[in-house]
Structures are given as structure tokens and as C-alpha cells.
Amino acid sequence: MSREGADVTRAAELAEAEKQAREIYHEILRRTPEHDFDPTIERVARLTDVLGDPQRSFRAIHLTGTNGKTSTARMIDALLRALNLRTGRFTSPHLSTVRERIAIDGEPISAAAWVRTWEDIAPYVAIVDGELTSSGKYGAGGELSFFEVLTGMAFAAFADAPVDVAVLEVGMGGEWDSTNVVDAEVAVITPIAMDHERWLGHTLEEIAGVKSGIIKDGATVVVADQRPEVARVIGHRVAETGARLVAEAPRNEDGEVDLTTPGLAVVDRQVAVGGQLLTLRGIAGTYQDIFLPLHGEHQAHNALLALAAVEAFLGGQALPGDVVEEAFNAVSSPGRLELVRSSPTVLVDAAHNPAGAAAAMTAITEAFALTSVVGVLGVMADKDAEGILVALEGTLAHVVITQPHSARAMPIEDLAEIARDVFGEDRVHVVERLDEAVTTAVDLAESASEGVGTDAGVIALGSVVLAAEVRTLMGAEGA
């Protein structure tokens, strides 16, 4: 066969694999969605049992928290790969394709591997489905959920690769999350704030109690600076499990750290072109002048957690400076204050709770010299829309209310009514179609900045779905 013929055959094979992968995704998607589930790990534990416990074939670093999990997971992944370790990464939700959630060596699982993995586990999924529907064992009756099946696929794919270490982000919470069948030797807890109250509880203490459930006996726990009530809950769990606590040094009301006190610390942070320049104090050393191509103080603290997690994974050893530089210099976090268009500036951010929205506003003010910023906002119905809008109001000149393509999205007029209460009638605009909403936001931003495009900016946020849709609209590729 000629080279041209081989290329045509290969293209046809890839197209067929993509088609099959989409069909499998839609088949799995018909199951109970990830936002409507039974809070138990017994069901997925039964699945991994019949699969032969693939999660025991690799070492693991496990992440929970409210915001910053995916960015921190991607940084941990990059550091491990720079150490020549083969990695698996399981994160959620996805932006472009569900295959982003299961990454091997930093890349989304291929369509062919996705199909192969499903074909390998499907008979075992059917066995557990049968047990659940016939007897109601292992939790409430009914088939395995979407996220339970996806977790099983991730573990099977990582075992098949095989990977040396898996970086696993919880889907929600921690204690009863499907990923918690893993006994990770390192647990990472990013800042905890209010979110998913229906499932996790209505106080920070309750939420922290569920999230700290990922801490296993004898593990090392890397913890971000937390509210005192959260820190107490985590400390109690650490004592119960005999874990080792490695915490970020507390910051004062001005966000500053007393560097004479022990603990992880962002020693210095300077805004740079395309990101920031960091000096980080980890477990075993201080790393100076590390370039991170991500914006915002919160990403600096995510980088600190990632660095400490990998040091802990190595038994408390310092990482070579060139490894840290190489890994952080190449890291990306799509959908997190991501620039998808310039002149005028259009950014997307996956912030979907008040704490995330506040961090995005602080970062956009610091990193982009914009005289006028307009938001495009769409929020899921179970989120704290008022809290998000309050976090945005001091930075955004106007907000354009729209609705992501999701059955869970808050109706556009309901969100607009809340927005008018926070922003006032004149600063709220309602545009149902997303492309028209972005165009309206651009026009408003340029008008407010007197037509100087480089001074005008738009940020789309409020949900991961909205961020993904705007990325696609702007032609952003990959994730």
C-alpha cells in the first residue's frame, strides 16, 4: 500500500473510532447524571471488585476542595511527567470532549483507547447493573451512574496503560465520592468554600467533614490556607488517621504570610507577561523565579500545593529546579481565565460559585489592563447566583445574562431578575442566543472604553458549560 493509501486508511480508522467513542459516551450519558446520585462508594467498590481492583495497580495523589482542583491536578501531572513518570489524570467536568477527563501522559485518552476500555469493562458493568436492579444491593436500586461508570473506565485505562501514578480529582465531596475507593498516599485539599450544599452540607464544617474523607491512614495531607473552622475539621481527621499534615502557612487579612512561621508559602509573586513569576517554599526547599503561564494569585497558591504534593509523593524530597521550571513553564489550564480572543479581549473562566467568581475578578484586574469589562453570565439552577453576582458587581461595568445549553441551567429571566437586584436595571442585558450575547458584551465593553478595543474586555463565566460553549464559539482548540 502506498503512503497516501495508508494515510487514507488511517484517517478512516480514526474517524470510525471517534464515531464509536461518541456513541459510547451517549450510551453512558443516559445513566443517572453526576449531579443526581446516591452518596455511597459501595456501588463503585463493587464495580472495581469485579474488574479486579485496577486502582491498586498504580500509586495515587487524590485531590478535593471547592475551587482550584483541576488546575492543581494539571500542575501535579506536569511535575510528575517532568520526573519521567507515566501519569494518568482523572478530572471533571470536561470542556470539549468527555475524553479530556481521562488523560494519560498529559493527553486525553484516544478515541480508540476509549472504545477499547469500554469494551473491556462493559460486561462487568452489566454484571453490577444486574445486581443493583435485581436486589438493590450496594446502595439504592438502579444501574451504576454516569460518574461511577466513568470512574471505572479511568481506573481500567490507567491499569492498562499502565501508569506509574494517577492524579485523581473527586467528582464531588470526598468521603463517598466514587474516586475514594483509591487509597492515595498523598491527599491534597484546596481552599474549601460553600458549594453543592444539597449534597455536602450547609456549613463549612459539614462540607469540610465530607471532603476530608479522602484522607487515608498514614497518608500525607497537603492543605491550602483554610478558614479556622475548616482547619479544625481537617486537623481532627488527620489525627484520626495518623496522617501527616503539611499546611500552607496562614495569611493575615491582607493576604500576607509571616515567613518566619513554618509552612508552605508563596514567598514572592510578580506579574509577568503571559503569567507570573513565583518564589515558592515547599516541604523540602525554596524554588526561586519560577514562571507560571497562568493568571491570578489563586493559581500561584495552586502551584504551591502541586509542588508540595509531588515533594510529599517523593517522600519529602526536594525537586530539581530545572524539573520545576520545565513543568510549570509548560502547564496550561483551559477554561481558567483563558484568553480566547484579543482586541477586544475575550476571556472564559469556569468559576461557578462566589469564591471562584471573586478570584476571577481579582485576577482579571491584576493581569489585564482593561478600562471596561463586561460579563457574559449563565449559571446552573442549583448554584448561588446572587453570591456570584455580588462577587462580580464591583468589577464588571455591565452583565449580559444568557443561558447555557443544559437542562440544569437557571432560566434566563430568573437569573436576570437576580442580576437586576444586584447590578441595577441599566447594567443588566438579557440575550438568549450565546453568539449574540458575546457580541452584545463586546459592543458594550468597547462603547464604555470609548471604542479603544485593546482597553475593552469580556469575560464569560458562571458555569463550565458556558465556558466550554464560548471556547468553541471563539475557535479555541484542545483542553
C-alpha positions in Angstrom: 0.0 0.0 0.0 1.3 3.5 -0.9 1.9 6.1 1.8 -1.1 8.0 0.5 -3.3 5.0 0.7 -2.0 4.2 4.3 -2.9 7.8 5.3 -6.4 7.5 3.9 -6.9 4.2 5.8 -5.6 5.6 9.0 -7.9 8.6 8.7 -10.8 6.3 8.1 -9.9 4.3 11.2 -9.6 7.4 13.3 -13.0 8.7 12.1 -14.6 5.3 12.9 -13.0 5.3 16.4 -14.3 8.9 17.0 -17.8 7.8 15.9 -17.8 4.8 18.2 -16.4 6.8 21.1 -19.3 9.3 20.7 -21.8 6.5 20.7 -20.4 5.0 23.8 -20.4 8.4 25.6 -24.1 8.9 24.7 -24.9 5.4 25.9 -23.2 6.1 29.3 -24.8 9.5 29.5 -28.3 8.0 29.6 -27.5 6.8 33.1 -28.2 8.8 36.3 -26.3 12.1 35.8 -23.4 13.1 38.0 -25.4 15.8 39.8 -28.1 13.3 40.9 -26.7 10.3 42.7 -26.6 8.2 45.8 -23.9 9.3 48.2 -22.1 6.0 48.6 -19.0 4.3 47.3 -20.3 0.8 47.8 -21.6 0.6 44.2 -18.3 1.7 42.5 -16.4 -0.5 45.0 -18.4 -3.5 43.7 -17.5 -2.5 40.1 -13.8 -2.2 40.9 -14.0 -5.6 42.7 -15.4 -7.4 39.7 -12.8 -5.6 37.5 -10.0 -7.0 39.6 -9.3 -3.8 41.6 -7.4 -1.9 38.8 -7.0 1.1 41.2 -4.5 -1.0 43.2 -2.1 -1.2 40.2 -0.8 2.3 40.5 0.1 4.9 43.1 -2.2 7.9 43.5 -2.5 11.5 44.5 -6.0 12.5 45.4 -7.5 16.0 45.3 -10.5 17.6 46.9 -11.6 21.1 47.8 -14.0 23.7 46.3 -12.0 25.6 43.8 -8.7 25.0 42.0 -8.8 21.2 41.9 -8.4 20.8 38.1 -5.7 23.4 37.8 -3.7 21.9 40.7 -4.2 18.4 39.2 -2.8 19.5 35.9 0.2 21.1 37.6 0.9 17.9 39.6 0.6 15.9 36.4 3.1 18.2 34.7 5.6 17.9 37.5 5.3 14.1 37.6 5.8 13.8 33.9 8.9 16.1 34.1 10.3 13.5 36.5 9.8 10.9 33.8 6.9 9.2 35.5 4.0 7.9 33.4 0.8 9.5 34.6 -3.0 9.1 34.5 -5.2 12.1 35.3 -8.9 12.0 36.1 -10.7 15.3 36.3 -14.1 16.7 35.8 -16.1 18.2 34.2 -14.9 18.4 30.7 -14.9 21.4 28.2 -14.8 19.9 24.7 -14.9 16.1 24.9 -15.5 13.7 27.7 -12.2 12.0 26.9 -10.4 15.0 28.5 -11.5 13.6 31.8 -9.2 10.6 31.4 -5.8 11.7 30.4 -2.7 9.6 30.0 0.7 11.2 29.9 -1.0 14.6 29.9 -3.2 13.9 26.8 -6.8 13.0 26.6 -7.3 9.3 26.1 -7.5 8.5 22.4 -10.8 7.5 20.8 -9.5 4.1 20.1 -8.4 3.5 23.7 -11.7 4.9 25.0 -13.6 2.3 22.8 -11.2 -0.5 23.9 -11.6 0.4 27.6 -15.4 0.4 27.3 -15.4 -2.9 25.5 -13.2 -4.4 28.3 -15.3 -3.2 31.2 -18.9 -3.3 29.7 -19.6 -7.0 30.6 -18.6 -6.2 34.2 -20.7 -3.1 34.3 -23.6 -5.2 33.1 -23.0 -7.7 36.0 -23.1 -4.9 38.6 -26.1 -3.3 36.9 -27.9 -6.6 37.1 -27.1 -6.9 40.8 -28.3 -3.4 41.5 -31.6 -3.6 39.7 -32.5 -7.1 40.9 -31.6 -6.8 44.6 -30.9 -3.2 45.5 -27.5 -4.2 47.0 -24.7 -1.7 47.3 -26.8 1.3 47.8 -30.2 2.3 46.3 -31.5 0.3 43.4 -30.8 1.2 39.8 -27.9 0.9 37.4 -24.5 2.4 38.0 -24.4 6.2 37.5 -22.6 8.0 34.7 -19.8 9.1 37.1 -19.5 5.6 38.6 -19.0 4.1 35.2 -16.6 6.8 34.1 -14.5 6.2 37.3 -14.3 2.5 36.5 -13.2 3.4 32.9 -10.5 5.7 34.2 -9.1 3.1 36.6 -9.2 0.4 33.9 -7.5 2.7 31.4 -4.8 3.6 33.8 -4.1 0.0 34.7 -4.0 -1.0 31.1 -1.6 1.8 30.1 0.0 1.1 32.6 0.6 4.4 34.5 3.1 4.8 37.4 0.8 7.3 39.3 -2.7 8.6 38.9 -3.7 12.1 39.8 -7.4 11.9 40.8 -9.8 14.8 41.3 -13.0 14.0 43.2 -16.2 14.4 41.3 -17.9 15.9 44.4 -17.1 16.0 48.1 -14.7 13.2 49.1 -15.9 10.7 51.7 -18.5 9.0 49.4 -17.1 10.1 46.0 -16.5 7.3 43.5 -12.8 8.1 43.4 -12.5 7.4 47.1 -12.1 3.7 46.6 -8.4 4.6 46.0 -6.0 4.5 48.9 -3.9 7.5 47.9 -0.7 8.1 49.7 -1.0 11.9 49.2 -4.2 13.9 49.6 -4.5 17.5 48.5 -7.2 19.8 49.9 -7.6 23.1 48.0 -9.5 26.0 49.7 -12.9 25.0 50.9 -15.9 27.3 50.5 -19.7 27.0 50.2 -20.8 24.9 47.2 -23.0 21.9 46.5 -24.8 22.4 49.8 -27.6 20.0 48.8 -25.1 17.2 49.0 -22.3 18.4 51.2 -24.0 20.3 53.9 -25.0 23.9 54.8 -22.0 24.8 56.9 -18.3 24.9 56.2 -17.7 22.4 58.9 -20.1 19.9 57.3 -18.5 20.4 53.9 -15.0 20.0 55.3 -16.1 16.8 57.0 -17.2 15.3 53.8 -14.1 16.5 51.8 -11.6 15.4 54.5 -12.9 11.8 53.9 -10.3 11.3 51.3 -7.5 11.3 54.0 -6.4 7.7 54.5 -4.4 6.1 57.2 -0.8 7.2 57.2 -1.2 9.5 54.2 0.5 12.9 53.7 -2.1 15.7 53.5 -1.2 18.9 51.7 -3.6 21.6 52.7 -4.2 25.1 51.4 -4.8 28.0 53.8 -8.3 27.5 55.2 -10.8 29.2 57.4 -10.2 28.3 61.1 -13.4 26.2 61.3 -12.3 24.2 58.2 -8.8 23.7 59.5 -10.1 22.3 62.8 -12.2 19.6 60.9 -9.3 18.7 58.7 -7.0 18.5 61.8 -9.4 16.2 63.5 -9.4 13.8 60.5 -5.6 13.9 60.3 -5.4 12.9 64.0 -7.9 10.1 63.5 -6.0 8.6 60.6 -2.4 9.2 61.8 -1.8 11.2 58.6 1.0 13.7 58.2 -0.2 17.3 57.8 1.6 19.7 55.5 -0.2 23.0 55.5 0.1 26.3 53.9 1.3 29.0 56.3 -1.7 31.1 57.4 -2.2 34.5 55.8 -3.4 37.7 57.5 -6.3 39.8 56.5 -4.1 41.5 53.8 -3.2 38.1 52.3 0.4 38.3 53.6 2.4 35.5 55.2 4.8 35.8 58.1 7.7 34.0 56.6 9.3 33.4 60.0 6.5 30.9 60.6 6.7 27.3 59.3 4.6 26.0 56.4 4.2 26.2 52.7 4.3 29.7 51.3 4.2 31.8 48.2 7.3 33.8 49.2 7.1 36.2 46.2 4.9 36.8 43.3 5.4 39.2 40.4 3.0 39.7 37.5 4.8 39.0 34.2 3.9 39.0 30.5 1.7 36.0 30.0 1.6 34.9 33.6 3.6 35.4 36.8 7.0 34.8 38.3 7.0 32.9 41.6 9.2 32.0 44.5 7.7 29.1 46.4 8.6 27.5 49.7 7.7 23.8 49.6 8.3 21.0 52.0 12.0 20.4 51.2 13.2 23.6 49.6 12.5 27.1 48.2 12.2 27.4 44.4 13.0 30.8 43.0 11.9 32.7 39.9 9.6 30.0 38.5 7.5 31.2 35.6 3.8 30.1 35.6 1.9 31.0 32.5 -1.4 31.3 34.4 -3.0 34.4 35.8 -4.1 35.2 39.3 -2.9 34.9 42.9 -5.1 31.8 43.3 -3.0 30.0 40.6 0.2 30.8 42.5 -1.3 29.0 45.5 -2.4 26.1 43.4 1.1 25.8 42.1 2.4 25.8 45.7 0.0 22.9 46.6 1.1 21.0 43.4 4.7 21.4 44.2 4.3 20.2 47.8 2.2 17.3 46.7 4.9 16.0 44.5 7.6 16.6 47.1 5.4 14.5 49.5 4.9 11.8 46.9 8.7 11.6 46.7 9.0 11.1 50.4 9.6 14.7 51.3 12.5 15.2 48.8 13.2 18.5 47.0 12.6 18.5 43.3 15.4 19.5 40.9 15.0 23.2 40.0 15.1 22.5 36.2 12.3 20.0 36.6 10.1 22.5 38.3 10.9 25.2 35.7 10.2 22.8 32.8 6.9 21.6 34.3 5.4 24.9 35.3 6.6 26.7 32.2 4.6 24.2 30.0 1.4 24.0 32.2 -2.0 25.1 31.0 -5.5 25.1 32.4 -8.1 25.6 29.7 -11.2 27.4 30.8 -9.5 29.1 33.7 -9.1 32.8 32.9 -8.3 31.7 29.4 -7.7 34.2 26.7 -9.7 33.1 23.6 -9.7 36.3 21.6 -7.7 39.5 21.6 -8.7 43.1 20.5 -11.1 43.1 22.2 -10.0 40.7 24.9 -12.4 37.8 25.4 -11.7 35.5 28.4 -13.5 32.4 29.7 -13.5 31.2 33.2 -15.2 28.1 34.7 -16.0 30.0 38.0 -19.4 28.7 39.2 -19.5 29.8 42.9 -19.0 33.1 44.7 -15.4 32.2 45.8 -14.4 31.3 42.2 -16.0 34.4 40.8 -14.2 36.7 43.3 -10.9 35.1 42.4 -11.5 35.6 38.7 -12.3 39.3 39.3 -9.2 39.8 41.3 -7.1 38.1 38.7 -8.6 39.9 35.7 -8.0 43.3 37.4 -4.4 42.4 38.1 -3.4 40.7 34.8 -5.2 42.7 32.2 -5.0 46.5 31.7 -8.7 46.9 30.8 -10.7 50.1 31.3 -14.0 48.4 30.8 -15.0 44.7 31.4 -18.4 43.2 30.6 -19.5 39.8 31.8 -21.5 37.1 29.9 -23.1 35.1 32.6 -25.0 31.8 32.7 -25.5 29.8 35.9 -26.8 26.4 36.9 -30.1 26.4 38.9 -28.5 24.8 42.0 -25.8 27.5 42.3 -25.7 30.6 44.5 -26.4 33.0 41.6 -26.8 36.0 43.9 -23.5 35.3 45.6 -21.8 35.1 42.2 -23.3 38.3 41.0 -22.3 40.1 44.2 -18.7 39.0 43.6 -18.8 40.3 40.0 -20.6 43.7 40.6 -17.6 45.7 41.7 -15.5 44.9 38.6 -18.0 44.5 35.7 -19.4 47.5 34.0 -22.3 45.5 32.7 -23.5 41.9 32.7 -25.2 40.1 29.8 -27.4 37.3 31.0 -27.7 34.3 28.8 -28.5 30.6 29.2 -26.0 27.7 28.7 -27.3 24.6 26.8 -28.0 22.5 29.8 -31.2 21.1 31.4 -29.7 22.3 34.7 -29.3 25.9 33.7 -31.2 28.6 35.6 -34.0 30.1 33.5 -32.7 33.2 31.9 -35.4 35.5 33.3 -34.9 34.2 36.8 -31.2 34.9 36.6 -31.9 38.3 35.1 -34.2 39.2 38.0 -31.5 38.4 40.5 -28.9 40.4 38.4 -31.1 43.5 38.3 -31.3 43.4 42.1 -27.5 43.4 42.3 -26.4 45.4 39.3 -29.4 47.7 38.8 -31.7 47.8 35.7 -29.4 49.8 33.4 -26.4 47.5 33.8 -28.2 44.2 33.0 -28.9 43.0 29.5 -30.7 39.8 28.5 -29.7 37.9 25.3 -30.8 34.4 24.9 -28.5 33.3 22.0 -24.9 32.9 23.1 -23.3 34.3 20.0 -25.4 37.4 20.2 -24.8 37.6 24.0 -21.0 37.7 23.3 -21.4 40.3 20.5 -23.6 42.5 22.8 -20.9 42.2 25.6 -18.2 43.2 23.1 -20.2 46.2 21.9 -20.9 47.3 25.5 -17.3 47.0 26.5 -15.9 48.9 23.5 -18.5 51.6 24.0 -17.6 52.1 27.6 -13.9 52.3 26.8 -14.6 54.9 24.1 -14.0 52.4 21.2 -10.4 51.6 22.1 -10.6 47.8 21.5 -7.4 46.9 23.4 -8.9 48.5 26.6 -12.1 46.6 26.4 -12.7 43.2 27.8 -15.3 40.5 28.0 -15.3 37.6 30.4 -17.8 34.7 30.1 -18.3 32.7 33.3 -20.8 31.2 35.7 -20.6 27.6 34.6 -18.2 25.1 33.0 -20.8 24.6 30.3 -20.9 28.3 29.4 -17.1 28.5 29.4 -16.9 25.5 27.0 -19.5 26.9 24.7 -17.7 30.3 24.4 -14.4 28.5 23.8 -16.0 26.6 20.9 -17.6 29.8 19.6 -14.2 31.6 19.6 -12.5 28.6 17.9 -10.3 27.6 20.9 -8.9 24.1 20.5 -7.9 21.3 22.8 -8.2 21.1 26.6 
